[in-house]
């Protein structure tokens, strides 16, 4: 892997040289759009309807629409002259408790590894964050976009998650569906809590898989091999009489699945 970015983490007068790598990847299955008649990939061209002509990238500028049909055009030097436009530092603003950050703010995750000559100060930051149990809130400039970021330790590596600013997170006051009033019986609450307790488990990400992607890839591989594709029947859904019946049935199902899970784990240990 090639680093996406090189710079430094700055807190106080301390600078930690780092290299940044993407920590995640999107494994969604991608399709090309083809012309149905000849199966040729469809091309998308840059076209100006006013000039009635195809244009090249060097003829394109960036414009901000401040009124319908009216644009402010910005040149490359306008971006370069902005504060921190070319900054190569991750500036730590505060150290906070991880639980204080709502996950809704998180965007994309990156690994930060020591840059040249930065191993000692990188390890120092790592140890200090582990001792205090704090995560860092910082600002970083990536690809002409300034983002908030949270820095935390995950094993031996420093992980940076870019974050949305508060004004980028939509408020719930504009959701009319939340204006409702209901009454709950104590037994309904107890049953729901009981269900949650029966479904409670340690977080183990390895046990979660993308069944849709796997099934789609099976279809693609079967078609590529010229084989017929077997489509499984959709499971039928039983009608639930009322909420209490649904809760009771769910608790029983959760207990059965937990027993089956324990049996499977025992088999793996003995095998």
Order of alpha helices (4+ residues) and beta strands (2+ residues): beta-beta-beta-beta-beta-beta-alpha-beta-beta-alpha-beta-beta-beta-alpha-alpha-alpha
